[in-house]
Amino acid sequence: MELIELYIQEVTRRLPEKNREDIALELQSTIEDMLPEDYNEQDVKEILIKLGDPVTLASGYRDRPMHLIGPRYYDVYVSLLKMILPIAAVISLISLIGDSTFANIGDKTVMEVILRIIGKGIAGIISTAIQVFFWLTLLFALLERTDTSKDHMPLTKGFKRWTPDDLKQIPNISKKKAIPKVEIFGSLLGIAVFAALYFNASSLLGVYETGKDGLHFVTPSFNQEVLNSYWPLIFSIIILGVCLAIYKLLAGQWTKKLAWLHTCYQLLTTITLIIIISNPQLLTNEFIIYMTKLFPIDEWEGRIYWGIILISIFFAVFDSIQGFRKGKTR
């Protein structure tokens, strides 16, 4: 029965969404009518072979032909495109993280830096996607035109003819367990923004005042030398964050193992945050003097300190629980 469901899924996923349900019911009914009463897996395979490759069957239901590359190589082309594009985009974002860590920010505000990094990240993904699309399309166009074989049946990702056994190689991932590519790209962009802000905190994070020409940076909040002294911990978090994002991309879904890895990463980042903000030399004297004029020192410093700790612990626990919940989804 699982082979039948996977076969129907392979056919309908290539069709317009509005037609999928009706065609799935039609296929289900057709296959059940063709099967004997006490059928086994071999009977199912024979019926599926008669129906043919899901790509060919799906093309018969479509309103328009699949002739971008050609029926024989089209599905291989699309499958490789879907597989290579996210990997190339991740590599592009990893290079952005390295660039953001050691970038010269200059006279820019926090918002300008964040928007700049996000803009560079999106531009890098688009540029990479265009290049991957161009070269992969060119490769398959040449491959199709130099193919001298007389066999015109569609090929699978392994460049072989389809058989029912190929259905067993298809991961059946539910929507609740699946990890969206946007989430992975967003986490990598977040790491890039964090790296840029952390290693340029004395130029970006502090007190701004409004003047005639806009915002003016008055005094930094953090002592950059103190922040830089924790660079081994910060680089560990950045590297582990990148590795975790790559692992999520390869896994494609939440599992108990991934949930534990995600929890360990959340624990490490929370402990690192607590260690850094516990340093009494973290805030600059100028910032403390400025804030003392507005609030009593014990009032604002203590509340901010415990507020940051409690908020970070809350979000770390919440995010970890979400990972375990998704990992247990059947």
BELPE-V832480 format. One record per run of one state. SS is the DSSP state (@ for helix, = for strand, . for the rest). FROM is the first residue (numbers start at 0). TO is the last residue. If there is no record, write none. Layout:
BEGIN
SS,FROM,TO
SS,FROM,TO
END
This chain:
BEGIN
.,0,0
@,1,11
.,12,15
@,16,33
.,34,39
@,40,50
.,51,52
@,53,60
.,61,72
@,73,100
.,101,108
@,109,144
.,145,153
=,154,154
.,155,159
=,160,160
.,161,162
@,163,168
.,169,176
=,177,177
.,178,179
@,180,197
.,198,199
@,200,203
.,204,204
=,205,210
.,211,212
=,213,219
.,220,220
=,221,221
.,222,222
@,223,227
.,228,229
@,230,250
.,251,251
=,252,252
.,253,254
@,255,276
.,277,281
=,282,282
.,283,283
@,284,293
.,294,295
@,296,327
.,328,329
END
